Amino acid sequence: MIAEVKVSAQYSTASSAAFGSLFNYISKGNTASQKIAMTAPVIAAQKVDAIRDDEWFVSFVMPSGSTFGHLPHPDDPQVTLRELDTEICVAMPFRGRATEEKSHQMVKELRALAAKENIALSDETRICRFDPPFKPGFLQYNEIVIPAYLGEQ
C-alpha cells in the first residue's frame, strides 16, 4: 500500500511539493486522527509517455501488512491510497544524493542493461530514496526501479 500525491513540478522540487500532504496524512491528517509509521522508501515515479514531463507521483510506502480497508482515509483530497500489485521489476542501487542528473544517468544505465538482456520494461520509472535528506549525501542509499515484462510479450 502507498499513499500518493500527484504533482506538477520538476524532479528537483516534486518530492518537496508532495511531502507536506503525505507527512500530514501519516501525522494524524486522516479520518481516524491516527499516526502511521513513516517507512522507506519515498518514491518519485514518472511515466515516459506522460502528457507533461513535469508530472510526478510521489508516495510514502505504508507499513507492512497495511490494507486499503484498514488504513484511515486521508483528510487531504490530494492524497490517495493505492494498493500495489505484485510485480517483477529490475532495480539498480546507487549511493549519493538522488539528483535529477544522477537519477537520469542511472535510469539510462539500467534501461541499457535490460535491453542488452532482452528484458522488456514498462515506461514507468521509480526513484526510491531510503534516507532522509539531512543524511550526508555520500551515505544516502537509493534505487532506480522499473517494472519488467518477463515472458508477457
C-alpha positions in Angstrom: 0.0 0.0 0.0 1.1 3.5 -0.8 -0.1 7.0 0.0 0.4 9.0 -3.2 0.2 12.6 -4.3 0.3 13.7 -8.0 2.3 16.9 -8.5 3.3 19.0 -11.5 6.9 20.1 -10.8 10.4 19.5 -11.9 12.0 16.4 -10.3 14.2 18.6 -8.0 11.1 20.0 -6.3 8.4 17.3 -6.8 9.2 15.5 -3.5 9.2 18.7 -1.5 5.9 19.7 -3.1 4.2 16.5 -2.1 5.9 15.9 1.2 3.7 18.2 3.3 0.5 16.4 2.3 1.9 13.0 2.7 3.5 13.8 6.1 0.3 15.3 7.3 -1.6 12.1 6.4 0.7 9.9 8.5 0.7 12.5 11.3 -3.0 12.2 12.1 -4.2 14.0 9.0 -6.7 11.3 8.4 -10.3 10.3 9.3 -9.1 8.4 12.4 -6.6 11.1 13.5 -4.2 8.1 13.7 -0.4 8.3 13.5 1.0 6.0 10.8 4.7 4.9 10.9 7.0 6.6 8.4 8.6 3.9 6.3 11.1 3.8 3.4 11.4 4.3 0.6 9.9 7.6 -0.5 9.1 7.0 -4.2 9.0 9.5 -7.0 7.6 7.9 -10.1 7.1 9.1 -13.7 5.9 7.6 -16.9 7.9 8.2 -20.1 4.8 8.9 -22.1 3.3 11.3 -19.5 1.4 14.1 -21.2 3.6 16.6 -19.2 7.2 15.9 -18.4 6.7 17.6 -15.1 4.1 15.1 -13.9 5.3 13.1 -10.9 3.7 10.7 -8.5 5.3 10.9 -5.0 4.4 8.3 -2.5 5.1 7.0 1.0 5.1 3.3 1.4 2.6 2.2 4.2 3.8 -0.1 6.9 4.0 -3.8 6.1 0.6 -5.6 6.3 -1.4 -2.4 5.6 -4.5 -2.9 3.5 -6.9 -0.4 2.0 -9.7 -1.4 4.3 -7.6 -1.0 7.4 -6.0 2.4 6.7 -7.8 5.6 7.6 -8.8 7.8 4.7 -6.7 11.0 4.1 -8.2 14.3 5.1 -6.4 15.9 2.2 -8.1 15.1 -1.2 -4.7 15.3 -2.9 -3.5 12.2 -1.0 -4.8 8.9 -2.5 -4.3 5.4 -1.2 -3.3 2.8 -3.7 -2.6 -0.9 -3.4 0.3 -2.1 -5.5 0.0 -5.4 -7.3 2.9 -7.8 -7.1 5.2 -7.3 -10.0 8.6 -8.2 -11.3 11.0 -5.2 -11.6 14.6 -4.5 -12.4 16.5 -2.4 -10.0 19.8 -0.6 -9.7 21.1 0.7 -6.4 23.3 3.7 -6.0 24.8 5.9 -3.3 24.8 9.6 -3.2 22.1 12.3 -3.5 19.4 11.3 -5.9 19.7 14.4 -8.0 18.0 14.7 -11.4 21.3 14.3 -13.2 22.4 11.3 -11.2 19.0 9.6 -11.4 18.7 10.2 -15.1 22.2 8.6 -15.6 21.2 5.6 -13.5 17.9 5.2 -15.4 19.7 5.3 -18.7 22.2 2.6 -17.5 19.5 0.3 -16.1 17.4 0.6 -19.3 20.5 -0.2 -21.4 21.4 -3.2 -19.3 17.8 -4.5 -19.5 17.8 -4.0 -23.3 21.1 -5.9 -23.6 19.4 -8.9 -21.8 16.2 -8.5 -23.9 14.1 -7.6 -20.9 11.1 -5.5 -21.9 10.5 -2.7 -19.5 7.5 -0.5 -18.5 7.5 3.1 -19.4 7.4 3.9 -15.7 10.5 4.8 -13.7 10.6 4.9 -9.9 13.3 6.7 -8.0 13.3 5.2 -4.5 15.0 7.1 -1.7 15.7 5.3 1.5 17.3 8.0 3.6 16.3 11.4 5.0 17.5 14.5 3.1 19.6 15.6 6.0 21.8 12.5 5.9 25.2 13.3 4.3 24.8 12.8 0.5 27.7 10.2 0.2 25.9 8.0 2.7 22.4 8.1 1.1 21.1 4.9 -0.4 18.7 4.9 -3.4 17.4 2.6 -6.1 16.1 3.0 -9.6 13.2 0.6 -10.0 11.4 -0.2 -13.3 8.6 -2.8 -13.8 9.6 -5.5 -16.2 7.6 -7.8 -18.5 9.2 -11.2 -18.4 7.6 -13.6 -20.8 4.5 -11.5 -21.2 5.1 -10.0 -24.6 
